[in-house]
Amino acid sequence: MTAELTKDYTPSDDEPFMNDRQKEYFRRKLIDWKEDILRETRETITNLQEDTSHHPDLTDRASSETERSLELRARDRQRKLVNKINAAIKRIEEGTYGYCEETGEPIGLKRLEARPIATLSIEAQEAHERREKVYRDE
């Protein structure tokens, strides 16, 4: 499944939902996003390996350790994001991408454009968040 896409192609509501062109568009978007994340991760690893400086000042050392910790937490979040991107690519291959996991209805192009890893329609996501809030508040 590799549909021909022009450089300026953008999915439109005027065409059938999740046709081959739209699937290819989102597949490429997800792959590019994943490659960006992996590139940033490699850069972080390189920077962390190169930053073996020993700070004689306790404040400088604490600041450096805090920065390392924040960077590692950010990379962990990105690792989880890569897993979600991989799952979205798999859904494209299986033909379920773009459809709400709860209702089976189309998620919508605008939502997928903003959040290509979305698995729920806006309505289902809002209902999910309301349920979470009720359980948190109890």
DSSP file (Angstrom, degrees, kcal/mol; ACC not computed):
  #  RESIDUE AA STRUCTURE BP1 BP2  ACC     N-H-->O    O-->H-N    N-H-->O    O-->H-N    TCO  KAPPA ALPHA  PHI   PSI    X-CA   Y-CA   Z-CA
    1    1 A M              0   0    0      0, 0.0     2,-0.3     0, 0.0     0, 0.0   0.000 360.0 360.0 360.0  91.5    0.0    0.0    0.0
    2    2 A T        -     0   0    0      2,-0.0     2,-0.2    21,-0.0    19,-0.1  -0.796 360.0-167.2-136.0  96.3    1.9    3.0   -1.2
    3    3 A A        -     0   0    0     17,-0.4     2,-0.4    -2,-0.3     0, 0.0  -0.492  31.8-102.3 -77.7 149.9   -0.4    5.5   -2.9
    4    4 A E        -     0   0    0     -2,-0.2     2,-0.4    20,-0.0    -1,-0.1  -0.596  42.2-171.3 -74.2 128.4    1.1    8.3   -4.9
    5    5 A L        -     0   0    0     -2,-0.4     2,-0.2    19,-0.1    16,-0.0  -0.974  17.0-136.4-122.8 136.6    1.2   11.6   -3.0
    6    6 A T    >   -     0   0    0     -2,-0.4     3,-1.6     1,-0.1     0, 0.0  -0.495  32.6-108.1 -80.6 161.7    2.1   15.0   -4.3
    7    7 A K  T 3  S+     0   0    0      1,-0.3    -1,-0.1    -2,-0.2    -2,-0.0   0.829 119.4  43.8 -59.6 -33.6    4.3   17.2   -2.1
    8    8 A D  T 3  S+     0   0    0      2,-0.0    -1,-0.3     0, 0.0     2,-0.1   0.246  82.4 136.1 -99.1  12.9    1.3   19.5   -1.2
    9    9 A Y    <   +     0   0    0     -3,-1.6    -4,-0.0    12,-0.0     0, 0.0  -0.388  25.6 176.2 -65.9 134.3   -1.3   16.8   -0.6
   10   10 A T        -     0   0    0     -2,-0.1    12,-0.1     0, 0.0    -2,-0.0  -0.995  37.0-104.9-135.0 132.1   -3.4   17.3    2.5
   11   11 A P        -     0   0    0      0, 0.0     2,-0.3     0, 0.0     6,-0.0  -0.229  41.7-161.9 -56.3 145.0   -6.3   14.9    3.4
   12   12 A S    >   -     0   0    0      4,-0.1     3,-1.3     1,-0.1    10,-0.1  -0.950  32.5-130.1-133.4 149.8   -9.7   16.4    2.6
   13   13 A D  T 3  S+     0   0    0     -2,-0.3     4,-0.1     1,-0.2    -1,-0.1   0.580 103.2  75.7 -70.4  -9.1  -13.3   15.7    3.7
   14   14 A D  T 3  S+     0   0    0      2,-0.1    -1,-0.2     3,-0.0     3,-0.0   0.538  91.6  61.7 -80.1  -6.5  -14.1   15.8    0.0
   15   15 A E  S <  S-     0   0    0     -3,-1.3     3,-0.1     1,-0.1     4,-0.0  -0.780 105.0 -76.2-116.8 162.6  -12.6   12.3   -0.5
   16   16 A P    >   -     0   0    0      0, 0.0     3,-1.2     0, 0.0     6,-0.2  -0.299  59.8-100.0 -58.7 138.2  -13.5    8.9    1.0
   17   17 A F  T 3  S+     0   0    0      1,-0.3    -4,-0.1    -4,-0.1    81,-0.0  -0.383  99.8   1.0 -65.6 132.4  -12.4    8.6    4.6
   18   18 A M  T 3  S+     0   0    0     -2,-0.1    -1,-0.3     1,-0.1    79,-0.1   0.857  86.8 164.6  55.5  43.8   -9.2    6.6    5.0
   19   19 A N    <>  -     0   0    0     -3,-1.2     4,-2.6     1,-0.1     5,-0.2  -0.256  58.0 -87.7 -72.5 175.3   -8.7    6.0    1.3
   20   20 A D  H  > S+     0   0    0      1,-0.2     4,-2.4     2,-0.2   -17,-0.4   0.853 128.6  52.7 -58.5 -37.2   -5.2    4.8    0.2
   21   21 A R  H  > S+     0   0    0      2,-0.2     4,-2.5     1,-0.2    -1,-0.2   0.928 110.8  46.5 -65.9 -43.9   -3.9    8.3   -0.2
   22   22 A Q  H  > S+     0   0    0      2,-0.2     4,-2.6     1,-0.2     5,-0.3   0.920 112.1  50.8 -64.6 -42.9   -5.0    9.3    3.3
   23   23 A K  H  X S+     0   0    0     -4,-2.6     4,-2.5     1,-0.2    -1,-0.2   0.929 112.7  46.2 -59.3 -44.9   -3.5    6.2    4.8
   24   24 A E  H  X S+     0   0    0     -4,-2.4     4,-2.6    -5,-0.2     5,-0.2   0.896 110.5  54.0 -65.7 -39.6   -0.2    6.8    3.1
   25   25 A Y  H  X S+     0   0    0     -4,-2.5     4,-2.2     1,-0.2    -2,-0.2   0.944 114.0  40.5 -58.2 -49.8   -0.2   10.5    4.1
   26   26 A F  H  X S+     0   0    0     -4,-2.6     4,-2.7     2,-0.2     5,-0.2   0.857 112.2  56.1 -71.5 -33.9   -0.7    9.5    7.8
   27   27 A R  H  X S+     0   0    0     -4,-2.5     4,-2.4    -5,-0.3    -1,-0.2   0.942 111.5  43.7 -60.6 -46.5    1.8    6.6    7.6
   28   28 A R  H  X S+     0   0    0     -4,-2.6     4,-2.9     2,-0.2     5,-0.2   0.904 112.2  52.9 -65.1 -41.0    4.5    9.0    6.3
   29   29 A K  H  X S+     0   0    0     -4,-2.2     4,-2.1    -5,-0.2    -2,-0.2   0.919 112.1  45.5 -60.3 -43.9    3.6   11.6    8.9
   30   30 A L  H  X S+     0   0    0     -4,-2.7     4,-2.6     2,-0.2    -2,-0.2   0.908 113.0  49.4 -66.7 -42.8    4.0    9.0   11.7
   31   31 A I  H  X S+     0   0    0     -4,-2.4     4,-2.6     2,-0.2    -2,-0.2   0.919 111.5  49.0 -64.0 -43.5    7.2    7.7   10.3
   32   32 A D  H  X S+     0   0    0     -4,-2.9     4,-2.2     2,-0.2    -1,-0.2   0.916 111.9  49.5 -61.5 -42.6    8.7   11.2   10.0
   33   33 A W  H  X S+     0   0    0     -4,-2.1     4,-2.2    -5,-0.2    -2,-0.2   0.929 111.6  48.7 -61.6 -45.9    7.6   12.0   13.5
   34   34 A K  H  X S+     0   0    0     -4,-2.6     4,-2.6     1,-0.2    -2,-0.2   0.911 110.0  51.3 -61.3 -43.9    9.2    8.7   14.8
   35   35 A E  H  X S+     0   0    0     -4,-2.6     4,-2.3     1,-0.2    -1,-0.2   0.886 108.8  51.7 -63.0 -38.3   12.4    9.4   12.9
   36   36 A D  H  X S+     0   0    0     -4,-2.2     4,-2.4     2,-0.2    -1,-0.2   0.928 111.1  47.5 -61.5 -45.1   12.6   12.9   14.5
   37   37 A I  H  X S+     0   0    0     -4,-2.2     4,-2.3     1,-0.2    -2,-0.2   0.923 112.3  48.6 -63.3 -44.6   12.1   11.5   18.0
   38   38 A L  H  X S+     0   0    0     -4,-2.6     4,-2.3     2,-0.2    -1,-0.2   0.874 110.5  51.6 -65.8 -36.3   14.8    8.8   17.4
   39   39 A R  H  X S+     0   0    0     -4,-2.3     4,-2.3     2,-0.2    -1,-0.2   0.933 110.6  48.4 -63.4 -45.5   17.2   11.4   16.1
   40   40 A E  H  X S+     0   0    0     -4,-2.4     4,-2.3     1,-0.2    -2,-0.2   0.881 110.0  52.8 -61.5 -37.8   16.7   13.6   19.2
   41   41 A T  H  X S+     0   0    0     -4,-2.3     4,-2.5     2,-0.2    -1,-0.2   0.920 108.1  49.6 -64.2 -44.0   17.2   10.5   21.4
   42   42 A R  H  X S+     0   0    0     -4,-2.3     4,-2.4     1,-0.2    -1,-0.2   0.908 111.0  50.5 -61.2 -41.0   20.5    9.7   19.7
   43   43 A E  H  X S+     0   0    0     -4,-2.3     4,-2.7     2,-0.2    -2,-0.2   0.903 110.0  50.1 -63.5 -40.6   21.6   13.4   20.2
   44   44 A T  H  X S+     0   0    0     -4,-2.3     4,-2.9     2,-0.2     5,-0.2   0.925 109.9  49.8 -63.5 -44.4   20.6   13.2   23.9
   45   45 A I  H  X S+     0   0    0     -4,-2.5     4,-2.3     1,-0.2    -2,-0.2   0.924 111.9  48.7 -61.1 -43.9   22.6   10.0   24.4
   46   46 A T  H  X S+     0   0    0     -4,-2.4     4,-2.2     1,-0.2    -2,-0.2   0.933 112.8  47.8 -61.1 -46.0   25.6   11.6   22.7
   47   47 A N  H  X S+     0   0    0     -4,-2.7     4,-2.0     1,-0.2    -2,-0.2   0.901 111.7  49.5 -63.2 -41.3   25.3   14.7   24.8
   48   48 A L  H  < S+     0   0    0     -4,-2.9    -1,-0.2     1,-0.2    -2,-0.2   0.883 112.0  48.6 -66.4 -36.9   24.9   12.7   28.0
   49   49 A Q  H  < S+     0   0    0     -4,-2.3    -1,-0.2    -5,-0.2    -2,-0.2   0.863 114.0  46.2 -69.6 -35.2   28.0   10.6   27.2
   50   50 A E  H  < S+     0   0    0     -4,-2.2     2,-2.0     1,-0.2    -2,-0.2   0.789  96.7  77.3 -77.4 -27.4   30.1   13.7   26.4
   51   51 A D     <  +     0   0    0     -4,-2.0    -1,-0.2     1,-0.2    -4,-0.0  -0.507  48.6 132.4 -86.9  73.5   29.0   15.6   29.5
   52   52 A T        +     0   0    0     -2,-2.0    -1,-0.2    -3,-0.1    -2,-0.1   0.060  30.1 145.9-106.1  23.5   31.2   13.8   32.0
   53   53 A S        -     0   0    0      1,-0.1     2,-0.6    -3,-0.1    -2,-0.0  -0.322  45.1-137.3 -65.6 141.9   32.3   17.0   33.5
   54   54 A H        -     0   0    0     -2,-0.0     3,-0.1     2,-0.0    -1,-0.1  -0.896  13.5-151.2-102.1 120.0   33.0   17.0   37.2
   55   55 A H        -     0   0    0     -2,-0.6     6,-0.2     1,-0.2     7,-0.0  -0.808   8.7-165.0 -95.2 116.1   31.6   20.1   38.9
   56   56 A P  S    S+     0   0    0      0, 0.0     2,-0.4     0, 0.0    -1,-0.2   0.826  73.6  79.5 -67.9 -28.6   33.6   21.1   42.0
   57   57 A D  S  > S-     0   0    0      1,-0.1     4,-2.4    -3,-0.1     5,-0.2  -0.677  76.7-144.5 -83.5 129.1   30.8   23.4   43.0
   58   58 A L  H  > S+     0   0    0     -2,-0.4     4,-2.6     1,-0.2     5,-0.2   0.854 100.0  53.0 -60.9 -36.7   27.9   21.5   44.7
   59   59 A T  H  > S+     0   0    0      2,-0.2     4,-2.4     1,-0.2    -1,-0.2   0.920 110.0  47.2 -66.2 -43.7   25.4   23.9   43.2
   60   60 A D  H  > S+     0   0    0      2,-0.2     4,-2.4     1,-0.2    -2,-0.2   0.905 113.1  49.2 -63.4 -41.2   26.7   23.4   39.7
   61   61 A R  H  X S+     0   0    0     -4,-2.4     4,-2.6     2,-0.2    -2,-0.2   0.920 111.6  48.4 -64.6 -44.0   26.7   19.6   40.2
   62   62 A A  H  X S+     0   0    0     -4,-2.6     4,-2.3     2,-0.2    -2,-0.2   0.905 111.8  49.9 -63.1 -41.5   23.2   19.6   41.5
   63   63 A S  H  X S+     0   0    0     -4,-2.4     4,-2.2     2,-0.2    -1,-0.2   0.916 111.3  48.7 -62.9 -43.6   22.0   21.7   38.5
   64   64 A S  H  X S+     0   0    0     -4,-2.4     4,-2.3     1,-0.2    -2,-0.2   0.912 111.5  49.1 -63.7 -43.6   23.7   19.4   36.1
   65   65 A E  H  X S+     0   0    0     -4,-2.6     4,-2.4     2,-0.2    -1,-0.2   0.882 110.0  51.8 -64.3 -38.2   22.2   16.3   37.7
   66   66 A T  H  X S+     0   0    0     -4,-2.3     4,-2.5     2,-0.2    -2,-0.2   0.918 109.6  49.4 -63.9 -43.5   18.7   18.0   37.6
   67   67 A E  H  X S+     0   0    0     -4,-2.2     4,-2.3     2,-0.2    -2,-0.2   0.907 111.4  49.2 -61.7 -42.3   19.1   18.7   33.9
   68   68 A R  H  X S+     0   0    0     -4,-2.3     4,-2.5     2,-0.2    -2,-0.2   0.915 111.1  50.0 -62.4 -43.4   20.2   15.1   33.2
   69   69 A S  H  X S+     0   0    0     -4,-2.4     4,-2.2     2,-0.2    -2,-0.2   0.919 111.5  47.5 -63.0 -45.0   17.2   13.8   35.2
   70   70 A L  H  X S+     0   0    0     -4,-2.5     4,-2.3     1,-0.2    -1,-0.2   0.904 112.2  50.6 -62.6 -41.6   14.8   16.0   33.3
   71   71 A E  H  X S+     0   0    0     -4,-2.3     4,-2.3     1,-0.2    -2,-0.2   0.909 110.2  49.0 -63.7 -42.8   16.3   15.0   30.0
   72   72 A L  H  X S+     0   0    0     -4,-2.5     4,-1.9     2,-0.2    -1,-0.2   0.879 110.7  50.4 -66.7 -37.0   16.0   11.3   30.8
   73   73 A R  H  X S+     0   0    0     -4,-2.2     4,-2.1     2,-0.2    -2,-0.2   0.905 110.0  50.6 -65.7 -40.7   12.4   11.7   31.9
   74   74 A A  H  X S+     0   0    0     -4,-2.3     4,-2.1     1,-0.2    -2,-0.2   0.908 109.9  50.0 -62.8 -41.4   11.6   13.5   28.6
   75   75 A R  H  X S+     0   0    0     -4,-2.3     4,-2.1     2,-0.2    -1,-0.2   0.862 107.8  54.0 -65.6 -35.3   13.3   10.7   26.7
   76   76 A D  H  X S+     0   0    0     -4,-1.9     4,-1.9     2,-0.2    -1,-0.2   0.907 108.4  49.2 -65.4 -40.8   11.2    8.1   28.6
   77   77 A R  H  X S+     0   0    0     -4,-2.1     4,-1.9     1,-0.2    -2,-0.2   0.902 111.3  50.0 -62.6 -40.0    8.0   10.0   27.5
   78   78 A Q  H  X S+     0   0    0     -4,-2.1     4,-2.4     2,-0.2    -2,-0.2   0.847 105.5  56.4 -68.9 -32.5    9.3   10.0   24.0
   79   79 A R  H  X S+     0   0    0     -4,-2.1     4,-1.7     2,-0.2    -1,-0.2   0.922 108.9  47.1 -62.2 -42.9   10.0    6.2   24.1
   80   80 A K  H  X S+     0   0    0     -4,-1.9     4,-1.7     1,-0.2    -2,-0.2   0.874 110.0  53.6 -65.2 -36.7    6.3    5.7   25.1
   81   81 A L  H  X S+     0   0    0     -4,-1.9     4,-2.5     1,-0.2    -2,-0.2   0.893 104.4  54.6 -64.5 -40.4    5.3    8.0   22.3
   82   82 A V  H  X S+     0   0    0     -4,-2.4     4,-2.8     1,-0.2    -1,-0.2   0.893 105.8  53.4 -60.4 -39.4    7.3    5.9   19.8
   83   83 A N  H  X S+     0   0    0     -4,-1.7     4,-2.0     1,-0.2    -1,-0.2   0.900 109.6  47.8 -62.0 -39.8    5.4    2.9   21.0
   84   84 A K  H  X S+     0   0    0     -4,-1.7     4,-2.1     2,-0.2    -2,-0.2   0.874 111.0  51.2 -68.5 -36.6    2.1    4.7   20.3
   85   85 A I  H  X S+     0   0    0     -4,-2.5     4,-2.5     2,-0.2    -2,-0.2   0.926 109.5  50.0 -64.6 -44.3    3.4    5.7   16.9
   86   86 A N  H  X S+     0   0    0     -4,-2.8     4,-2.1     1,-0.2    -2,-0.2   0.898 110.1  51.0 -60.1 -40.3    4.3    2.1   16.1
   87   87 A A  H  X S+     0   0    0     -4,-2.0     4,-2.1     2,-0.2    -1,-0.2   0.884 109.4  50.6 -64.6 -38.2    0.8    1.1   17.2
   88   88 A A  H  X S+     0   0    0     -4,-2.1     4,-1.9     2,-0.2    -2,-0.2   0.908 109.3  50.4 -66.3 -41.7   -0.8    3.7   14.9
   89   89 A I  H  X S+     0   0    0     -4,-2.5     4,-2.1     1,-0.2    -2,-0.2   0.899 109.8  51.5 -62.1 -40.0    1.3    2.5   12.0
   90   90 A K  H  X S+     0   0    0     -4,-2.1     4,-2.1     1,-0.2    -1,-0.2   0.898 106.8  53.3 -63.8 -40.0    0.2   -1.1   12.7
   91   91 A R  H  X>S+     0   0    0     -4,-2.1     5,-2.1     2,-0.2     6,-1.4   0.865 106.6  53.2 -63.5 -34.8   -3.5    0.1   12.7
   92   92 A I  H ><5S+     0   0    0     -4,-1.9     3,-0.6     4,-0.2    -1,-0.2   0.945 110.2  47.3 -62.1 -46.5   -2.9    1.6    9.3
   93   93 A E  H 3<5S+     0   0    0     -4,-2.1    -2,-0.2     1,-0.2    -1,-0.2   0.844 114.5  46.8 -63.3 -34.2   -1.6   -1.7    8.0
   94   94 A E  H 3<5S-     0   0    0     -4,-2.1    -1,-0.2    -5,-0.1    -2,-0.2   0.618 112.9-118.5 -84.2 -13.2   -4.6   -3.5    9.6
   95   95 A G  T <<5S+     0   0    0     -4,-1.2    -3,-0.2    -3,-0.6    -4,-0.1   0.616  89.0 102.9  87.1  12.7   -7.1   -1.0    8.2
   96   96 A T    > < +     0   0    0     -5,-2.1     3,-1.4    -6,-0.2    -4,-0.2   0.471  45.6 120.1-104.9  -3.6   -8.4    0.2   11.6
   97   97 A Y  T 3  S+     0   0    0     -6,-1.4     3,-0.1     1,-0.2    22,-0.1  -0.345  72.4  25.7 -65.0 138.9   -6.5    3.5   11.7
   98   98 A G  T 3  S+     0   0    0     20,-0.4     9,-3.4     1,-0.3    10,-0.5   0.390  97.7 106.3  92.7  -3.3   -8.7    6.6   11.9
   99   99 A Y  B <  S-A  106   0A   0     -3,-1.4    -1,-0.3     7,-0.3     6,-0.1  -0.914  77.7-105.8-114.5 139.1  -11.6    4.9   13.5
  100  100 A C     >  -     0   0    0      5,-3.4     4,-1.7    -2,-0.4    20,-0.2  -0.339  18.5-143.2 -62.5 132.2  -12.6    5.3   17.1
  101  101 A E  T  4 S+     0   0    0     18,-2.9    -1,-0.1     1,-0.2    19,-0.1   0.757  99.3  40.7 -67.6 -24.6  -11.7    2.2   19.3
  102  102 A E  T  4 S+     0   0    0     17,-0.3    -1,-0.2     3,-0.1    18,-0.1   0.876 131.1  18.9 -91.2 -42.5  -14.9    2.7   21.3
  103  103 A T  T  4 S-     0   0    0      2,-0.2    -2,-0.2     0, 0.0    17,-0.1   0.676  86.4-131.8-105.5 -20.4  -17.5    3.6   18.7
  104  104 A G     <  +     0   0    0     -4,-1.7    -3,-0.1     1,-0.3     3,-0.1   0.438  64.5 131.1  79.4  -1.1  -16.0    2.5   15.4
  105  105 A E  S    S-     0   0    0      1,-0.1    -5,-3.4    -6,-0.1    -1,-0.3  -0.450  71.5 -84.1 -80.6 156.2  -16.9    5.9   14.0
  106  106 A P  B     -A   99   0A   0      0, 0.0    -7,-0.3     0, 0.0    -1,-0.1  -0.360  30.5-144.1 -59.1 137.6  -14.3    8.0   12.0
  107  107 A I        -     0   0    0     -9,-3.4    15,-0.5    14,-0.1     4,-0.2   0.865  46.8-110.6 -71.4 -37.2  -12.1   10.0   14.3
  108  108 A G     >  -     0   0    0    -10,-0.5     4,-2.2     2,-0.1     5,-0.2   0.072  10.4-107.2 110.5 138.2  -12.0   12.9   11.9
  109  109 A L  H  > S+     0   0    0      1,-0.2     4,-2.6     2,-0.2     5,-0.2   0.875 115.1  54.5 -65.3 -39.9   -9.2   14.3    9.7
  110  110 A K  H  > S+     0   0    0      2,-0.2     4,-2.0     1,-0.2    -1,-0.2   0.918 111.1  45.9 -63.1 -42.1   -8.7   17.5   11.8
  111  111 A R  H  > S+     0   0    0      2,-0.2     4,-3.0     1,-0.2    -1,-0.2   0.922 114.2  47.9 -66.2 -43.1   -8.2   15.5   15.0
  112  112 A L  H  < S+     0   0    0     -4,-2.2    -2,-0.2     1,-0.2    -1,-0.2   0.857 109.7  53.2 -66.5 -33.8   -5.8   13.0   13.2
  113  113 A E  H  < S+     0   0    0     -4,-2.6    -1,-0.2    -5,-0.2    -2,-0.2   0.915 116.3  39.1 -64.7 -41.6   -3.9   15.9   11.7
  114  114 A A  H  < S+     0   0    0     -4,-2.0    -2,-0.2     1,-0.3    -1,-0.2   0.849 136.9  16.8 -76.1 -35.5   -3.4   17.4   15.2
  115  115 A R    ><  -     0   0    0     -4,-3.0     3,-2.3    -5,-0.2    -1,-0.3  -0.704  66.1-178.3-140.5  82.8   -2.9   14.1   17.0
  116  116 A P  T 3  S+     0   0    0      0, 0.0   -18,-0.1     0, 0.0    -4,-0.1   0.637  82.9  58.0 -63.0 -13.6   -2.0   11.3   14.5
  117  117 A I  T 3  S+     0   0    0    -20,-0.0    -5,-0.1   -19,-0.0   -30,-0.0   0.374  76.8 134.1 -95.2   5.4   -1.8    8.7   17.3
  118  118 A A    <   +     0   0    0     -3,-2.3   -20,-0.4    -7,-0.2   -11,-0.1  -0.238  29.5 178.2 -58.1 139.4   -5.4    9.4   18.4
  119  119 A T        +     0   0    0      1,-0.1   -18,-2.9     2,-0.1     2,-0.3   0.437  63.3  57.8-117.8  -7.6   -7.5    6.2   19.0
  120  120 A L  S    S-     0   0    0    -20,-0.2    -1,-0.1   -19,-0.1   -20,-0.1  -0.938  81.6-116.4-125.9 147.0  -10.7    7.9   20.2
  121  121 A S     >  -     0   0    0     -2,-0.3     4,-2.9     1,-0.1     5,-0.2  -0.281  41.1-102.4 -67.2 165.7  -13.0   10.4   18.6
  122  122 A I  H  > S+     0   0    0    -15,-0.5     4,-2.7     1,-0.2     5,-0.2   0.923 123.9  50.1 -57.9 -44.0  -13.3   13.8   20.3
  123  123 A E  H  > S+     0   0    0      1,-0.2     4,-2.2     2,-0.2    -1,-0.2   0.928 113.0  44.9 -62.2 -45.9  -16.6   12.7   21.8
  124  124 A A  H  > S+     0   0    0      2,-0.2     4,-2.3     1,-0.2    -1,-0.2   0.882 113.2  51.6 -66.0 -38.1  -15.3    9.4   23.1
  125  125 A Q  H  X S+     0   0    0     -4,-2.9     4,-2.5     2,-0.2    -2,-0.2   0.921 110.1  48.6 -64.5 -43.9  -12.2   11.1   24.4
  126  126 A E  H  X S+     0   0    0     -4,-2.7     4,-2.2    -5,-0.2    -2,-0.2   0.909 112.0  48.8 -63.0 -41.8  -14.2   13.7   26.3
  127  127 A A  H  X S+     0   0    0     -4,-2.2     4,-2.3     2,-0.2    -1,-0.2   0.904 111.1  50.9 -63.6 -40.9  -16.5   11.0   27.8
  128  128 A H  H  X S+     0   0    0     -4,-2.3     4,-2.3     1,-0.2    -2,-0.2   0.915 110.7  48.3 -61.5 -44.4  -13.3    9.0   28.8
  129  129 A E  H  X S+     0   0    0     -4,-2.5     4,-2.2     2,-0.2    -2,-0.2   0.866 109.7  52.5 -66.8 -36.2  -11.9   12.1   30.5
  130  130 A R  H  X S+     0   0    0     -4,-2.2     4,-2.2     2,-0.2    -1,-0.2   0.918 109.8  48.9 -64.2 -42.6  -15.2   12.8   32.3
  131  131 A R  H  X S+     0   0    0     -4,-2.3     4,-2.2     1,-0.2    -2,-0.2   0.922 111.0  50.3 -62.2 -43.6  -15.2    9.2   33.7
  132  132 A E  H  X S+     0   0    0     -4,-2.3     4,-2.3     1,-0.2    -1,-0.2   0.903 109.5  51.2 -60.2 -41.6  -11.5    9.6   34.8
  133  133 A K  H  X S+     0   0    0     -4,-2.2     4,-2.4     2,-0.2    -1,-0.2   0.901 108.1  51.8 -64.3 -41.6  -12.4   12.8   36.6
  134  134 A V  H  X S+     0   0    0     -4,-2.2     4,-0.8     1,-0.2    -1,-0.2   0.923 112.4  45.5 -60.3 -44.9  -15.3   11.2   38.4
  135  135 A Y  H  < S+     0   0    0     -4,-2.2     3,-0.3     1,-0.2    -1,-0.2   0.861 113.2  50.1 -68.6 -34.6  -13.1    8.4   39.6
  136  136 A R  H  < S+     0   0    0     -4,-2.3    -1,-0.2     1,-0.2    -2,-0.2   0.879 110.0  50.7 -67.9 -37.6  -10.3   10.8   40.6
  137  137 A D  H  <        0   0    0     -4,-2.4    -1,-0.2     1,-0.2    -2,-0.2   0.632 360.0 360.0 -78.7 -13.2  -12.7   13.0   42.6
  138  138 A E     <        0   0    0     -4,-0.8    -1,-0.2    -3,-0.3    -2,-0.1   0.496 360.0 360.0 -77.5 360.0  -14.2   10.1   44.6
